[in-house]
Amino acid sequence: MAGTLATSMPNPTLRWETSTQLDIGFDLGFLKDDRITLLFDYFNKVTDDPIFNVPLPNESGYNDI
């Protein structure tokens, strides 16, 4: 007979993590055949309610990700 057995209490406050992100880009070319170009990119991602944190080495300057 196959099955599963719960060995720990459930966590009623556990939720899915949510992420929002913004990515904006701008390209502009000047002169014949775009010899001078201007590029701008902005990216921002924010994650709320992470399920768990991954520790990072001290050399990175951050505690976790």
PyMOL Python script that loads the backbone (N, CA, C, O; Angstrom):
from pymol import cmd

cmd.read_pdbstr("""\
ATOM      1  N   MET A   1       0.841  -1.165   0.000  1.00  0.00           N
ATOM      2  CA  MET A   1       0.000   0.000   0.000  1.00  0.00           C
ATOM      3  C   MET A   1       0.899   1.245   0.000  1.00  0.00           C
ATOM      4  O   MET A   1       1.817   1.346   0.814  1.00  0.00           O
ATOM      5  N   ALA A   2       0.633   2.203  -0.922  1.00  0.00           N
ATOM      6  CA  ALA A   2       1.431   3.425  -1.036  1.00  0.00           C
ATOM      7  C   ALA A   2       0.653   4.600  -0.453  1.00  0.00           C
ATOM      8  O   ALA A   2      -0.578   4.609  -0.477  1.00  0.00           O
ATOM      9  N   GLY A   3       1.371   5.588   0.067  1.00  0.00           N
ATOM     10  CA  GLY A   3       0.715   6.770   0.610  1.00  0.00           C
ATOM     11  C   GLY A   3       1.723   7.720   1.218  1.00  0.00           C
ATOM     12  O   GLY A   3       2.931   7.495   1.137  1.00  0.00           O
ATOM     13  N   THR A   4       1.229   8.771   1.820  1.00  0.00           N
ATOM     14  CA  THR A   4       2.096   9.740   2.478  1.00  0.00           C
ATOM     15  C   THR A   4       1.616   9.933   3.898  1.00  0.00           C
ATOM     16  O   THR A   4       0.451   9.699   4.219  1.00  0.00           O
ATOM     17  N   LEU A   5       2.518  10.353   4.724  1.00  0.00           N
ATOM     18  CA  LEU A   5       2.212  10.588   6.130  1.00  0.00           C
ATOM     19  C   LEU A   5       2.759  11.959   6.514  1.00  0.00           C
ATOM     20  O   LEU A   5       3.952  12.215   6.353  1.00  0.00           O
ATOM     21  N   ALA A   6       1.899  12.843   7.021  1.00  0.00           N
ATOM     22  CA  ALA A   6       2.337  14.165   7.455  1.00  0.00           C
ATOM     23  C   ALA A   6       3.163  14.027   8.726  1.00  0.00           C
ATOM     24  O   ALA A   6       2.712  13.450   9.715  1.00  0.00           O
ATOM     25  N   THR A   7       4.391  14.570   8.683  1.00  0.00           N
ATOM     26  CA  THR A   7       5.283  14.451   9.837  1.00  0.00           C
ATOM     27  C   THR A   7       5.541  15.792  10.508  1.00  0.00           C
ATOM     28  O   THR A   7       6.275  15.854  11.495  1.00  0.00           O
ATOM     29  N   SER A   8       4.946  16.874   9.987  1.00  0.00           N
ATOM     30  CA  SER A   8       5.120  18.185  10.605  1.00  0.00           C
ATOM     31  C   SER A   8       3.817  18.974  10.483  1.00  0.00           C
ATOM     32  O   SER A   8       2.952  18.661   9.666  1.00  0.00           O
ATOM     33  N   MET A   9       3.707  19.991  11.307  1.00  0.00           N
ATOM     34  CA  MET A   9       2.506  20.819  11.304  1.00  0.00           C
ATOM     35  C   MET A   9       2.503  21.722  10.066  1.00  0.00           C
ATOM     36  O   MET A   9       3.561  22.214   9.672  1.00  0.00           O
ATOM     37  N   PRO A  10       1.350  21.951   9.448  1.00  0.00           N
ATOM     38  CA  PRO A  10       1.292  22.862   8.305  1.00  0.00           C
ATOM     39  C   PRO A  10       1.467  24.311   8.751  1.00  0.00           C
ATOM     40  O   PRO A  10       1.213  24.649   9.907  1.00  0.00           O
ATOM     41  N   ASN A  11       1.895  25.148   7.837  1.00  0.00           N
ATOM     42  CA  ASN A  11       2.075  26.562   8.108  1.00  0.00           C
ATOM     43  C   ASN A  11       0.921  27.331   7.460  1.00  0.00           C
ATOM     44  O   ASN A  11       0.932  27.517   6.243  1.00  0.00           O
ATOM     45  N   PRO A  12      -0.072  27.782   8.228  1.00  0.00           N
ATOM     46  CA  PRO A  12      -1.227  28.455   7.630  1.00  0.00           C
ATOM     47  C   PRO A  12      -0.904  29.835   7.049  1.00  0.00           C
ATOM     48  O   PRO A  12      -1.700  30.363   6.272  1.00  0.00           O
ATOM     49  N   THR A  13       0.232  30.429   7.399  1.00  0.00           N
ATOM     50  CA  THR A  13       0.584  31.751   6.871  1.00  0.00           C
ATOM     51  C   THR A  13       1.452  31.678   5.615  1.00  0.00           C
ATOM     52  O   THR A  13       1.843  32.715   5.080  1.00  0.00           O
ATOM     53  N   LEU A  14       1.759  30.466   5.135  1.00  0.00           N
ATOM     54  CA  LEU A  14       2.582  30.304   3.940  1.00  0.00           C
ATOM     55  C   LEU A  14       1.809  30.770   2.709  1.00  0.00           C
ATOM     56  O   LEU A  14       0.674  30.351   2.483  1.00  0.00           O
ATOM     57  N   ARG A  15       2.440  31.651   1.909  1.00  0.00           N
ATOM     58  CA  ARG A  15       1.830  32.177   0.686  1.00  0.00           C
ATOM     59  C   ARG A  15       2.833  32.084  -0.451  1.00  0.00           C
ATOM     60  O   ARG A  15       4.032  31.926  -0.224  1.00  0.00           O
ATOM     61  N   TRP A  16       2.331  32.183  -1.680  1.00  0.00           N
ATOM     62  CA  TRP A  16       3.206  32.241  -2.834  1.00  0.00           C
ATOM     63  C   TRP A  16       3.927  33.582  -2.837  1.00  0.00           C
ATOM     64  O   TRP A  16       3.350  34.611  -2.485  1.00  0.00           O
ATOM     65  N   GLU A  17       5.190  33.560  -3.237  1.00  0.00           N
ATOM     66  CA  GLU A  17       5.888  34.829  -3.372  1.00  0.00           C
ATOM     67  C   GLU A  17       5.382  35.542  -4.626  1.00  0.00           C
ATOM     68  O   GLU A  17       4.982  34.893  -5.593  1.00  0.00           O
ATOM     69  N   THR A  18       5.399  36.852  -4.609  1.00  0.00           N
ATOM     70  CA  THR A  18       4.929  37.643  -5.744  1.00  0.00           C
ATOM     71  C   THR A  18       6.057  38.535  -6.234  1.00  0.00           C
ATOM     72  O   THR A  18       6.857  39.037  -5.444  1.00  0.00           O
ATOM     73  N   SER A  19       6.110  38.724  -7.535  1.00  0.00           N
ATOM     74  CA  SER A  19       7.145  39.571  -8.139  1.00  0.00           C
ATOM     75  C   SER A  19       6.505  40.588  -9.070  1.00  0.00           C
ATOM     76  O   SER A  19       5.552  40.285  -9.788  1.00  0.00           O
ATOM     77  N   THR A  20       7.040  41.787  -9.045  1.00  0.00           N
ATOM     78  CA  THR A  20       6.659  42.809 -10.018  1.00  0.00           C
ATOM     79  C   THR A  20       7.942  43.311 -10.660  1.00  0.00           C
ATOM     80  O   THR A  20       8.979  43.420 -10.004  1.00  0.00           O
ATOM     81  N   GLN A  21       7.861  43.614 -11.943  1.00  0.00           N
ATOM     82  CA  GLN A  21       9.061  44.078 -12.618  1.00  0.00           C
ATOM     83  C   GLN A  21       8.722  45.164 -13.624  1.00  0.00           C
ATOM     84  O   GLN A  21       7.612  45.238 -14.150  1.00  0.00           O
ATOM     85  N   LEU A  22       9.722  46.008 -13.873  1.00  0.00           N
ATOM     86  CA  LEU A  22       9.619  47.110 -14.817  1.00  0.00           C
ATOM     87  C   LEU A  22      10.858  47.066 -15.699  1.00  0.00           C
ATOM     88  O   LEU A  22      11.982  46.993 -15.201  1.00  0.00           O
ATOM     89  N   ASP A  23      10.650  47.111 -17.008  1.00  0.00           N
ATOM     90  CA  ASP A  23      11.757  47.106 -17.964  1.00  0.00           C
ATOM     91  C   ASP A  23      11.469  48.156 -19.027  1.00  0.00           C
ATOM     92  O   ASP A  23      10.504  48.036 -19.781  1.00  0.00           O
ATOM     93  N   ILE A  24      12.304  49.181 -19.084  1.00  0.00           N
ATOM     94  CA  ILE A  24      12.136  50.266 -20.040  1.00  0.00           C
ATOM     95  C   ILE A  24      13.400  50.373 -20.880  1.00  0.00           C
ATOM     96  O   ILE A  24      14.510  50.343 -20.349  1.00  0.00           O
ATOM     97  N   GLY A  25      13.233  50.496 -22.179  1.00  0.00           N
ATOM     98  CA  GLY A  25      14.373  50.643 -23.070  1.00  0.00           C
ATOM     99  C   GLY A  25      14.156  51.749 -24.080  1.00  0.00           C
ATOM    100  O   GLY A  25      13.022  52.041 -24.459  1.00  0.00           O
ATOM    101  N   PHE A  26      15.250  52.367 -24.518  1.00  0.00           N
ATOM    102  CA  PHE A  26      15.193  53.477 -25.462  1.00  0.00           C
ATOM    103  C   PHE A  26      16.424  53.406 -26.354  1.00  0.00           C
ATOM    104  O   PHE A  26      17.549  53.360 -25.855  1.00  0.00           O
ATOM    105  N   ASP A  27      16.222  53.397 -27.673  1.00  0.00           N
ATOM    106  CA  ASP A  27      17.322  53.371 -28.647  1.00  0.00           C
ATOM    107  C   ASP A  27      17.151  54.554 -29.590  1.00  0.00           C
ATOM    108  O   ASP A  27      16.048  54.825 -30.066  1.00  0.00           O
ATOM    109  N   LEU A  28      18.245  55.254 -29.857  1.00  0.00           N
ATOM    110  CA  LEU A  28      18.206  56.409 -30.741  1.00  0.00           C
ATOM    111  C   LEU A  28      19.466  56.415 -31.596  1.00  0.00           C
ATOM    112  O   LEU A  28      20.574  56.280 -31.076  1.00  0.00           O
ATOM    113  N   GLY A  29      19.296  56.572 -32.915  1.00  0.00           N
ATOM    114  CA  GLY A  29      20.440  56.601 -33.821  1.00  0.00           C
ATOM    115  C   GLY A  29      20.542  57.929 -34.552  1.00  0.00           C
ATOM    116  O   GLY A  29      19.524  58.518 -34.917  1.00  0.00           O
ATOM    117  N   PHE A  30      21.775  58.410 -34.771  1.00  0.00           N
ATOM    118  CA  PHE A  30      22.030  59.675 -35.448  1.00  0.00           C
ATOM    119  C   PHE A  30      22.917  59.444 -36.665  1.00  0.00           C
ATOM    120  O   PHE A  30      23.608  58.431 -36.777  1.00  0.00           O
ATOM    121  N   LEU A  31      22.876  60.399 -37.556  1.00  0.00           N
ATOM    122  CA  LEU A  31      23.706  60.435 -38.754  1.00  0.00           C
ATOM    123  C   LEU A  31      23.380  59.263 -39.680  1.00  0.00           C
ATOM    124  O   LEU A  31      22.583  58.387 -39.347  1.00  0.00           O
ATOM    125  N   LYS A  32      24.009  59.274 -40.835  1.00  0.00           N
ATOM    126  CA  LYS A  32      23.758  58.240 -41.846  1.00  0.00           C
ATOM    127  C   LYS A  32      24.158  56.863 -41.308  1.00  0.00           C
ATOM    128  O   LYS A  32      25.240  56.703 -40.744  1.00  0.00           O
ATOM    129  N   ASP A  33      23.308  55.901 -41.479  1.00  0.00           N
ATOM    130  CA  ASP A  33      23.533  54.513 -41.038  1.00  0.00           C
ATOM    131  C   ASP A  33      23.732  54.404 -39.526  1.00  0.00           C
ATOM    132  O   ASP A  33      24.415  53.494 -39.056  1.00  0.00           O
ATOM    133  N   ASP A  34      23.136  55.330 -38.757  1.00  0.00           N
ATOM    134  CA  ASP A  34      23.200  55.278 -37.292  1.00  0.00           C
ATOM    135  C   ASP A  34      24.638  55.168 -36.780  1.00  0.00           C
ATOM    136  O   ASP A  34      24.940  54.293 -35.968  1.00  0.00           O
ATOM    137  N   ARG A  35      25.513  56.036 -37.240  1.00  0.00           N
ATOM    138  CA  ARG A  35      26.920  55.997 -36.811  1.00  0.00           C
ATOM    139  C   ARG A  35      27.079  56.336 -35.336  1.00  0.00           C
ATOM    140  O   ARG A  35      28.000  55.845 -34.684  1.00  0.00           O
ATOM    141  N   ILE A  36      26.198  57.164 -34.807  1.00  0.00           N
ATOM    142  CA  ILE A  36      26.194  57.487 -33.374  1.00  0.00           C
ATOM    143  C   ILE A  36      24.875  56.985 -32.804  1.00  0.00           C
ATOM    144  O   ILE A  36      23.806  57.361 -33.285  1.00  0.00           O
ATOM    145  N   THR A  37      24.942  56.147 -31.793  1.00  0.00           N
ATOM    146  CA  THR A  37      23.726  55.596 -31.198  1.00  0.00           C
ATOM    147  C   THR A  37      23.705  55.878 -29.703  1.00  0.00           C
ATOM    148  O   THR A  37      24.746  55.943 -29.050  1.00  0.00           O
ATOM    149  N   LEU A  38      22.526  56.039 -29.193  1.00  0.00           N
ATOM    150  CA  LEU A  38      22.306  56.239 -27.768  1.00  0.00           C
ATOM    151  C   LEU A  38      21.356  55.148 -27.290  1.00  0.00           C
ATOM    152  O   LEU A  38      20.261  54.993 -27.830  1.00  0.00           O
ATOM    153  N   LEU A  39      21.768  54.399 -26.288  1.00  0.00           N
ATOM    154  CA  LEU A  39      20.960  53.304 -25.750  1.00  0.00           C
ATOM    155  C   LEU A  39      20.740  53.527 -24.270  1.00  0.00           C
ATOM    156  O   LEU A  39      21.659  53.913 -23.548  1.00  0.00           O
ATOM    157  N   PHE A  40      19.528  53.285 -23.821  1.00  0.00           N
ATOM    158  CA  PHE A  40      19.199  53.394 -22.408  1.00  0.00           C
ATOM    159  C   PHE A  40      18.305  52.229 -22.027  1.00  0.00           C
ATOM    160  O   PHE A  40      17.291  51.991 -22.683  1.00  0.00           O
ATOM    161  N   ASP A  41      18.664  51.496 -20.975  1.00  0.00           N
ATOM    162  CA  ASP A  41      17.861  50.392 -20.464  1.00  0.00           C
ATOM    163  C   ASP A  41      17.759  50.514 -18.955  1.00  0.00           C
ATOM    164  O   ASP A  41      18.747  50.801 -18.279  1.00  0.00           O
ATOM    165  N   TYR A  42      16.555  50.295 -18.428  1.00  0.00           N
ATOM    166  CA  TYR A  42      16.328  50.294 -16.988  1.00  0.00           C
ATOM    167  C   TYR A  42      15.508  49.066 -16.647  1.00  0.00           C
ATOM    168  O   TYR A  42      14.465  48.822 -17.256  1.00  0.00           O
ATOM    169  N   PHE A  43      15.975  48.286 -15.671  1.00  0.00           N
ATOM    170  CA  PHE A  43      15.283  47.072 -15.247  1.00  0.00           C
ATOM    171  C   PHE A  43      15.223  47.055 -13.730  1.00  0.00           C
ATOM    172  O   PHE A  43      16.236  47.270 -13.065  1.00  0.00           O
ATOM    173  N   ASN A  44      14.042  46.801 -13.178  1.00  0.00           N
ATOM    174  CA  ASN A  44      13.871  46.721 -11.731  1.00  0.00           C
ATOM    175  C   ASN A  44      12.886  45.597 -11.427  1.00  0.00           C
ATOM    176  O   ASN A  44      11.778  45.579 -11.963  1.00  0.00           O
ATOM    177  N   LYS A  45      13.286  44.660 -10.572  1.00  0.00           N
ATOM    178  CA  LYS A  45      12.428  43.548 -10.179  1.00  0.00           C
ATOM    179  C   LYS A  45      12.371  43.501  -8.658  1.00  0.00           C
ATOM    180  O   LYS A  45      13.406  43.512  -7.990  1.00  0.00           O
ATOM    181  N   VAL A  46      11.157  43.449  -8.115  1.00  0.00           N
ATOM    182  CA  VAL A  46      10.945  43.412  -6.674  1.00  0.00           C
ATOM    183  C   VAL A  46      10.153  42.146  -6.344  1.00  0.00           C
ATOM    184  O   VAL A  46       9.092  41.905  -6.920  1.00  0.00           O
ATOM    185  N   THR A  47      10.670  41.342  -5.416  1.00  0.00           N
ATOM    186  CA  THR A  47       9.983  40.132  -4.977  1.00  0.00           C
ATOM    187  C   THR A  47       9.524  40.321  -3.545  1.00  0.00           C
ATOM    188  O   THR A  47      10.320  40.659  -2.669  1.00  0.00           O
ATOM    189  N   ASP A  48       8.235  40.101  -3.308  1.00  0.00           N
ATOM    190  CA  ASP A  48       7.650  40.214  -1.981  1.00  0.00           C
ATOM    191  C   ASP A  48       7.297  38.832  -1.446  1.00  0.00           C
ATOM    192  O   ASP A  48       6.995  37.919  -2.214  1.00  0.00           O
ATOM    193  N   ASP A  49       7.338  38.685  -0.135  1.00  0.00           N
ATOM    194  CA  ASP A  49       6.994  37.427   0.554  1.00  0.00           C
ATOM    195  C   ASP A  49       7.779  36.234   0.018  1.00  0.00           C
ATOM    196  O   ASP A  49       7.178  35.239  -0.386  1.00  0.00           O
ATOM    197  N   PRO A  50       9.133  36.314   0.006  1.00  0.00           N
ATOM    198  CA  PRO A  50       9.898  35.161  -0.491  1.00  0.00           C
ATOM    199  C   PRO A  50       9.656  33.940   0.387  1.00  0.00           C
ATOM    200  O   PRO A  50       9.499  34.056   1.603  1.00  0.00           O
ATOM    201  N   ILE A  51       9.628  32.784  -0.236  1.00  0.00           N
ATOM    202  CA  ILE A  51       9.393  31.540   0.489  1.00  0.00           C
ATOM    203  C   ILE A  51      10.573  31.239   1.402  1.00  0.00           C
ATOM    204  O   ILE A  51      10.378  30.814   2.540  1.00  0.00           O
ATOM    205  N   PHE A  52      11.782  31.452   0.924  1.00  0.00           N
ATOM    206  CA  PHE A  52      12.972  31.312   1.765  1.00  0.00           C
ATOM    207  C   PHE A  52      14.094  32.146   1.187  1.00  0.00           C
ATOM    208  O   PHE A  52      14.067  32.492   0.006  1.00  0.00           O
ATOM    209  N   ASN A  53      15.080  32.474   2.003  1.00  0.00           N
ATOM    210  CA  ASN A  53      16.252  33.234   1.583  1.00  0.00           C
ATOM    211  C   ASN A  53      17.430  32.286   1.393  1.00  0.00           C
ATOM    212  O   ASN A  53      17.603  31.338   2.158  1.00  0.00           O
ATOM    213  N   VAL A  54      18.229  32.545   0.379  1.00  0.00           N
ATOM    214  CA  VAL A  54      19.432  31.756   0.123  1.00  0.00           C
ATOM    215  C   VAL A  54      20.625  32.545   0.650  1.00  0.00           C
ATOM    216  O   VAL A  54      20.859  33.665   0.197  1.00  0.00           O
ATOM    217  N   PRO A  55      21.396  31.985   1.607  1.00  0.00           N
ATOM    218  CA  PRO A  55      22.549  32.722   2.140  1.00  0.00           C
ATOM    219  C   PRO A  55      23.646  32.881   1.079  1.00  0.00           C
ATOM    220  O   PRO A  55      23.864  32.004   0.244  1.00  0.00           O
ATOM    221  N   LEU A  56      24.321  34.023   1.143  1.00  0.00           N
ATOM    222  CA  LEU A  56      25.418  34.306   0.223  1.00  0.00           C
ATOM    223  C   LEU A  56      26.725  34.398   1.007  1.00  0.00           C
ATOM    224  O   LEU A  56      26.706  34.653   2.211  1.00  0.00           O
ATOM    225  N   PRO A  57      27.868  34.190   0.329  1.00  0.00           N
ATOM    226  CA  PRO A  57      29.159  34.331   1.012  1.00  0.00           C
ATOM    227  C   PRO A  57      29.358  35.764   1.500  1.00  0.00           C
ATOM    228  O   PRO A  57      28.858  36.707   0.887  1.00  0.00           O
ATOM    229  N   ASN A  58      30.088  35.924   2.602  1.00  0.00           N
ATOM    230  CA  ASN A  58      30.341  37.245   3.161  1.00  0.00           C
ATOM    231  C   ASN A  58      31.063  38.174   2.192  1.00  0.00           C
ATOM    232  O   ASN A  58      30.900  39.392   2.260  1.00  0.00           O
ATOM    233  N   GLU A  59      31.858  37.604   1.292  1.00  0.00           N
ATOM    234  CA  GLU A  59      32.621  38.414   0.345  1.00  0.00           C
ATOM    235  C   GLU A  59      31.728  39.178  -0.617  1.00  0.00           C
ATOM    236  O   GLU A  59      32.166  40.161  -1.213  1.00  0.00           O
ATOM    237  N   SER A  60      30.465  38.739  -0.782  1.00  0.00           N
ATOM    238  CA  SER A  60      29.569  39.394  -1.734  1.00  0.00           C
ATOM    239  C   SER A  60      29.103  40.752  -1.225  1.00  0.00           C
ATOM    240  O   SER A  60      28.690  41.597  -2.020  1.00  0.00           O
ATOM    241  N   GLY A  61      29.162  40.977   0.097  1.00  0.00           N
ATOM    242  CA  GLY A  61      28.684  42.219   0.657  1.00  0.00           C
ATOM    243  C   GLY A  61      27.204  42.186   1.014  1.00  0.00           C
ATOM    244  O   GLY A  61      26.674  43.153   1.560  1.00  0.00           O
ATOM    245  N   TYR A  62      26.531  41.067   0.707  1.00  0.00           N
ATOM    246  CA  TYR A  62      25.126  40.899   1.042  1.00  0.00           C
ATOM    247  C   TYR A  62      24.957  39.676   1.927  1.00  0.00           C
ATOM    248  O   TYR A  62      25.785  38.766   1.895  1.00  0.00           O
ATOM    249  N   ASN A  63      23.884  39.647   2.722  1.00  0.00           N
ATOM    250  CA  ASN A  63      23.643  38.499   3.602  1.00  0.00           C
ATOM    251  C   ASN A  63      22.966  37.347   2.882  1.00  0.00           C
ATOM    252  O   ASN A  63      23.352  36.190   3.049  1.00  0.00           O
ATOM    253  N   ASP A  64      21.952  37.664   2.079  1.00  0.00           N
ATOM    254  CA  ASP A  64      21.194  36.615   1.401  1.00  0.00           C
ATOM    255  C   ASP A  64      20.550  37.157   0.130  1.00  0.00           C
ATOM    256  O   ASP A  64      20.583  38.355  -0.150  1.00  0.00           O
ATOM    257  N   ILE A  65      19.971  36.244  -0.619  1.00  0.00           N
ATOM    258  CA  ILE A  65      19.284  36.621  -1.863  1.00  0.00           C
ATOM    259  C   ILE A  65      17.899  36.002  -1.849  1.00  0.00           C
ATOM    260  O   ILE A  65      17.133  36.181  -2.795  1.00  0.00           O
TER     261      ILE A  65
END
""", "prot")
cmd.dss("prot")
cmd.show_as("cartoon", "prot")
cmd.util.cbc("prot")
cmd.orient("prot")
